[in-house]
Amino acid sequence: MRHLSVHERRESALGDLASRQYGRVSTTQLHTLGFSPNAISRRARAGRLHRLHRGVYAVGHVVPSPLGNRMAAVLAVPDSALGRRSAGAHLGCRPYSGTPELVVARGGGRARRPGLIVLRVTHLCPADLTVVDGIPVTTFARTALDLAAVLPQQQDVKRFLTRGEQRDLFDLRALRAAMARAPRHRGIKPLRAALPRFTQTPSSTTRTWKRRWPS
């Protein structure tokens, strides 16, 4: 059996990584696989890598897809997760195709990067994060809290909660715990106002998608 060369092993590892990440990879990941800055530049010039964000590339052809766009977004901002409207869409509870919204659990305030909205929040705990389809995202409970702060109508919040109930994501205890972890969050009041009709916690365990975070 022929042994693979270093180049072949590197190409194979890149193919495996790209297939797990919807065709998106970061510069950091490419360096980890053994690609030098010059090698990355040569691949980009040859059309084998396509820059999507600073430090993020599509491998091969750029195939537009919601999952690929979301993966590229979280790869572009270290330690980030999909948040707010992007999280609602990723959880399948609210349509959104606008600028990807990310949350980062450090610092405060809001920062913008070209093609991304980055929200740096102070009250974000590990319990508020999960991984769905290989992409970091805020949990349904945290997403509901964040959306309640920005959705224009209470009916919009109720629709989001109803959709979560239909998808077996709604858990009243988890929602209350998320509110308790962020006692000054602007979404608490509108979320509480929307909750009275949701009095039962589903008997089945709330669905989780805990998987390994992208490296």
Sequence and secondary structure as in RCSB ss.txt:
>XXXX:A:sequence
MRHLSVHERRESALGDLASRQYGRVSTTQLHTLGFSPNAISRRARAGRLHRLHRGVYAVGHVVPSPLGNRMAAVL
AVPDSALGRRSAGAHLGCRPYSGTPELVVARGGGRARRPGLIVLRVTHLCPADLTVVDGIPVTTFARTALDLAAV
LPQQQDVKRFLTRGEQRDLFDLRALRAAMARAPRHRGIKPLRAALPRFTQTPSSTTRTWKRRWPS
>XXXX:A:secstr
     HHHHHHHHHHHHHHHTTTEEEHHHHHHHT  HHHHHHHHHTTSEEEEETTEEEESS    HHHHHHHHHH
HSTTEEE HHHHHHHTTSS   SS EEEESSSSSEEEETTEEEEE SS  GGGEEEETTEEEE HHHHHHHHHTT
 S HHHHHHHHHHHHHTT   HHHHHHHHHHSTT TTHHHHHHH TT     SS           
